[in-house]
Amino acid sequence: MVDKYNVLNTKMTYFWFAAAVIYIFNCHQMISKPLLESHNICLSYDERAILKQINFSLKSGSCVAIVGKSGAGKSSLLKVLAGLKSPNSGLVMYKNQVLMDPNSQLIPGHKEIKLVNQDFDLDLFHTVLENLRIKLSGYVEKVKESLCEELLQVMDLKDFSNKQAQYLSGGEQQRLALARALIVEPDILLLDEPFVHIDPTLRVRIERYVKEKVAQWSGAIVIVTHDGREAMSWADEIVYIKAGEIKRVDTPNNFYWNPNTIEEAEHFGQINQLVLENKRIMFRPNAFSLVANDGVLAALKRSRFLGSHVENWFLTEDHQEIVLSSQEEMPQSICFKPHYERVQ
């Protein structure tokens, strides 16, 4: 009898061990597979190409920033990913399933993908509180109250909870739109210049909250911005778009320190161009060393205090203008060596 029990226990141990291995494998597969993908997305208006062969992927728990000039196609791409705009060709996949075309849906969009853009998409004749509660149909009252209270507090909208959305300022409407997207805990949050109307102090608090909350439910974020510095503060990965084409996908660190072109470099902060020994180099204002000799001689023209650092504008002996950053105003004349990775 004891032997039978031992055999049974051994079999059960093997069974649960195998089940655990399968579960871990499946979890790994789910994590490693993209949450959202676009394949060869093309979009045009009146024969003008807006998006050209866009291939894009997003994993759970990640944040991707899309950077480019106005008119590059960034906002149009978000609308395609959100299921609000039909591409001329290509497809979007969510969890390995092809998403339905917006033209084939009564109400375009997908409940697990939320877009916050400059349209706001509010119920203008409902109050701020009603705008939030309407997103929570099916939730018990206690949960509704808790979620609404939290978001009203974070978005600094508590004093306006009984005010109709149409009477809010642009910044207040933007915060309400963001709250409506967050309250349903979407798998994917698409943000199109989401903080342009928000005061700097409040913006910092809201940004921190958004990142923490989306991470809690293993969601993913795509943020569109003109400001490369904002992109670097948010993203694990940056997508650089120019004229409807993805020109580069890389880490914030590589975009900042190793730009491919001057135009790309300028998206992520000030950049110097300097001709040395018939070669044009690029280097950041903080990428230099002061040396006693065998460097570039330059004379200080002006300085500007910016709080975290001082900008010092110099003119080299051959009349090339550069800017160098420091903690305090630099001497009237210097000898320096730039640190650079890119030669043009």
C-alpha positions in Angstrom: 0.0 0.0 0.0 2.8 2.4 0.9 4.5 1.7 -2.5 1.2 2.6 -4.3 1.0 5.8 -2.4 4.6 6.6 -3.3 4.0 5.9 -6.9 0.9 8.1 -6.9 2.8 10.9 -5.2 5.6 10.7 -7.7 3.2 10.8 -10.6 1.4 13.8 -9.1 4.7 15.6 -8.5 5.7 15.0 -12.2 2.2 16.2 -13.3 2.4 19.5 -11.3 6.0 20.0 -12.4 5.1 19.5 -16.1 2.1 21.9 -15.6 4.4 24.5 -14.1 6.9 24.2 -16.9 4.1 24.6 -19.5 2.7 27.6 -17.7 6.1 29.3 -17.5 6.7 28.6 -21.2 3.4 30.0 -22.2 3.9 33.1 -20.1 7.3 33.6 -21.7 5.8 33.2 -25.1 3.1 35.8 -24.3 5.7 38.2 -23.0 8.2 37.7 -25.9 5.5 38.2 -28.5 4.6 41.7 -29.6 1.4 43.1 -28.0 0.8 45.3 -31.0 2.2 45.2 -34.6 1.8 47.0 -37.8 2.7 45.4 -41.1 3.5 47.5 -44.2 1.1 50.3 -43.3 0.6 52.8 -46.2 -1.7 55.8 -46.0 -2.3 58.6 -48.5 -4.6 61.6 -48.9 -5.3 62.9 -52.4 -2.3 61.0 -53.8 0.0 62.5 -51.1 1.7 59.8 -49.2 1.4 60.2 -45.4 2.7 56.8 -44.2 5.0 54.5 -46.3 5.5 50.9 -45.4 5.4 51.3 -41.7 6.4 48.2 -39.7 6.2 48.7 -36.0 5.9 46.5 -32.9 5.2 47.1 -29.2 5.7 44.7 -26.3 3.9 44.5 -22.9 5.4 46.8 -20.3 7.3 48.9 -22.9 7.1 52.6 -23.8 7.9 53.7 -27.3 8.2 57.3 -28.4 7.5 58.4 -32.0 9.5 61.5 -32.9 9.5 63.7 -36.0 8.6 67.0 -37.5 5.1 68.3 -38.0 3.6 66.6 -40.9 5.8 63.5 -40.7 2.8 61.2 -40.2 3.1 60.6 -36.4 -0.6 61.4 -35.5 -1.9 59.6 -38.5 0.1 56.5 -37.4 -1.5 56.6 -33.9 -5.0 56.8 -35.4 -4.3 53.7 -37.6 -2.9 51.8 -34.6 -6.0 52.8 -32.5 -8.3 51.5 -35.2 -9.8 54.9 -35.9 -8.4 55.3 -39.4 -8.2 52.8 -42.3 -4.8 52.5 -44.1 -4.7 52.1 -47.8 -2.8 48.9 -47.3 -1.2 46.9 -44.6 -2.7 45.6 -41.3 -2.5 46.1 -37.6 -2.3 43.1 -35.2 -3.2 43.0 -31.5 -2.1 39.8 -29.6 -1.5 38.0 -32.9 -5.0 38.8 -34.1 -5.7 41.1 -37.1 -7.7 44.1 -35.9 -11.0 44.9 -37.7 -10.9 47.7 -40.2 -12.6 50.8 -38.9 -14.9 51.0 -42.0 -16.4 47.6 -41.0 -17.2 48.7 -37.5 -20.3 50.6 -36.2 -18.1 52.3 -33.7 -14.4 52.5 -34.8 -11.7 51.6 -32.2 -10.9 48.9 -29.8 -11.6 48.7 -26.1 -8.1 47.6 -25.2 -6.4 50.4 -27.1 -7.0 54.0 -26.0 -5.9 57.1 -27.8 -5.6 60.5 -26.1 -5.0 63.3 -28.6 -6.0 66.9 -29.2 -9.6 66.0 -30.1 -10.1 65.0 -26.4 -13.3 63.0 -27.3 -15.3 64.1 -24.2 -19.0 64.1 -23.5 -19.2 67.8 -23.5 -22.7 68.1 -21.9 -21.9 65.7 -19.1 -20.0 66.8 -15.9 -16.4 65.8 -15.3 -17.5 63.1 -12.9 -20.1 61.8 -15.3 -17.5 61.6 -18.0 -15.5 59.2 -15.8 -18.4 57.2 -14.4 -19.8 56.5 -17.9 -16.6 54.5 -18.6 -17.2 52.2 -15.6 -20.5 50.6 -16.5 -20.7 47.2 -14.9 -18.4 48.1 -12.0 -19.8 48.0 -8.4 -20.5 51.4 -6.9 -17.7 51.3 -4.4 -15.1 50.6 -7.1 -16.5 53.4 -9.3 -16.2 55.9 -6.4 -12.6 54.9 -5.6 -11.4 55.1 -9.2 -13.0 58.4 -9.9 -11.8 59.9 -6.6 -8.2 58.9 -7.4 -8.2 60.2 -10.9 -9.9 63.5 -10.0 -7.3 64.0 -7.3 -4.3 63.2 -9.6 -5.6 65.2 -12.5 -6.4 68.2 -10.2 -10.0 68.1 -11.3 -11.7 67.5 -8.0 -13.0 71.1 -7.8 -14.6 70.8 -11.2 -16.3 67.4 -10.7 -19.8 68.8 -11.2 -18.9 71.2 -14.0 -19.9 70.3 -17.6 -16.9 69.4 -19.8 -17.7 72.1 -22.3 -16.9 74.8 -19.8 -13.4 73.4 -18.9 -10.2 75.1 -20.2 -8.1 73.4 -22.8 -5.7 72.0 -20.1 -8.6 70.8 -18.0 -10.2 69.0 -20.9 -6.8 67.4 -21.8 -6.5 66.1 -18.2 -10.0 64.7 -18.3 -9.4 63.0 -21.6 -6.3 61.3 -20.1 -8.3 60.3 -17.0 -11.0 58.7 -19.1 -8.4 56.6 -21.0 -6.6 55.5 -17.8 -9.7 54.6 -15.8 -10.5 51.6 -18.0 -6.9 50.3 -17.7 -6.2 49.6 -21.4 -3.5 47.3 -22.6 -2.2 50.0 -24.9 -2.2 53.7 -24.2 -1.5 55.9 -27.2 -0.6 59.5 -26.3 -0.5 62.3 -29.0 1.2 65.3 -27.4 -0.7 64.7 -24.2 0.8 67.3 -22.0 1.1 70.5 -24.1 -1.7 72.3 -22.3 -0.6 71.2 -18.8 1.3 73.4 -16.3 4.9 72.1 -15.7 4.5 71.2 -12.0 1.3 69.3 -12.5 2.7 67.7 -15.6 5.5 66.1 -13.7 3.1 64.6 -11.2 0.7 63.3 -14.0 3.6 61.8 -16.0 4.9 59.9 -13.0 1.3 58.6 -12.2 0.7 57.5 -15.8 4.0 55.5 -16.0 3.4 53.9 -12.6 -0.3 52.9 -13.3 0.3 51.5 -16.7 3.2 49.5 -15.4 1.0 48.0 -12.7 -1.3 46.3 -15.2 1.7 45.5 -17.6 0.3 47.8 -20.2 2.3 49.5 -23.0 2.6 53.2 -24.0 3.2 54.9 -27.3 3.8 58.6 -27.0 4.1 61.0 -30.0 6.1 64.2 -29.5 8.0 66.9 -31.4 10.3 67.1 -28.4 13.1 64.5 -28.4 14.0 65.4 -24.8 10.5 64.5 -23.7 10.8 61.3 -25.8 14.1 60.3 -24.0 12.5 60.8 -20.6 9.7 58.4 -21.4 10.8 55.8 -23.8 12.7 52.5 -23.8 12.8 52.8 -27.6 12.4 55.7 -30.0 11.1 55.6 -33.5 12.2 58.5 -35.7 9.8 59.3 -38.6 10.5 61.6 -41.5 8.1 62.2 -44.4 6.0 59.2 -43.5 8.9 56.8 -43.3 10.6 55.2 -40.3 14.2 56.3 -40.7 15.6 54.8 -37.5 14.6 52.8 -34.4 17.0 52.9 -31.5 17.5 53.6 -27.8 17.4 57.1 -26.4 21.1 56.9 -25.5 22.1 56.1 -29.1 19.8 58.8 -30.6 21.4 61.4 -28.3 25.1 60.4 -28.6 25.2 58.9 -32.0 22.9 60.8 -34.4 23.0 59.9 -38.1 22.2 63.4 -39.4 22.2 66.9 -38.1 18.4 67.1 -38.5 18.0 63.9 -36.4 20.4 65.2 -33.8 18.5 68.5 -33.4 15.4 66.6 -32.2 17.2 65.6 -29.1 18.9 68.8 -28.0 21.5 71.2 -29.1 24.2 69.9 -31.4 27.4 71.6 -32.6 28.9 71.2 -36.1 32.5 71.9 -36.5 34.9 71.5 -39.4 38.3 70.1 -38.3 41.0 69.0 -40.7 38.5 69.2 -43.6 36.0 66.9 -41.8 32.7 68.0 -40.4 32.0 66.6 -37.0 29.0 66.7 -34.6 29.2 66.9 -30.9 26.9 67.8 -27.9 27.5 71.0 -25.9 28.6 68.9 -22.9 30.9 66.5 -24.9 34.2 68.3 -24.7 37.4 68.5 -22.6 39.5 71.6 -21.8 43.1 71.1 -22.7 46.3 73.1 -22.4 47.3 72.7 -26.0 46.7 70.7 -29.2 43.0 71.6 -29.2 40.6 74.1 -30.7 41.1 77.7 -29.6 37.9 79.7 -29.0 36.8 83.1 -27.6 33.7 83.5 -25.4 31.0 85.7 -26.9 28.2 85.4 -24.5 26.8 83.2 -21.6 23.3 82.4 -20.5 22.4 80.9 -17.1 19.6 78.2 -17.4 19.4 76.9 -13.8 20.8 73.4 -14.3 23.7 74.7 -16.4 25.2 77.6 -18.2 25.3 77.9 -22.0 28.6 79.5 -23.3 28.7 80.6 -26.9 32.2 80.7 -28.4 33.7 81.7 -31.7 36.7 79.6 -32.9 39.7 81.1 -34.6 38.3 80.3 -38.0 34.9 81.9 -37.1 32.8 78.8 -36.4 30.2 79.3 -33.7 29.7 76.6 -31.1 28.0 76.3 -27.7 29.5 74.5 -24.7 27.7 73.8 -21.4 29.2 74.1 -17.9 28.2 74.6 -14.3 29.4 78.2 -14.3 30.5 80.8 -16.9 33.6 79.7 -18.7 36.8 81.8 -19.3 37.1 84.4 -22.0 39.4 82.2 -24.1 39.7 78.4 -24.0 41.5 75.5 -25.7 39.2 72.4 -26.0 38.9 69.0 -27.6 35.4 67.9 -28.7 34.3 64.3 -28.0 32.5 63.0 -31.1 31.3 59.8 -32.7 30.0 61.0 -36.0 32.0 62.4 -38.9 30.3 63.8 -42.0 
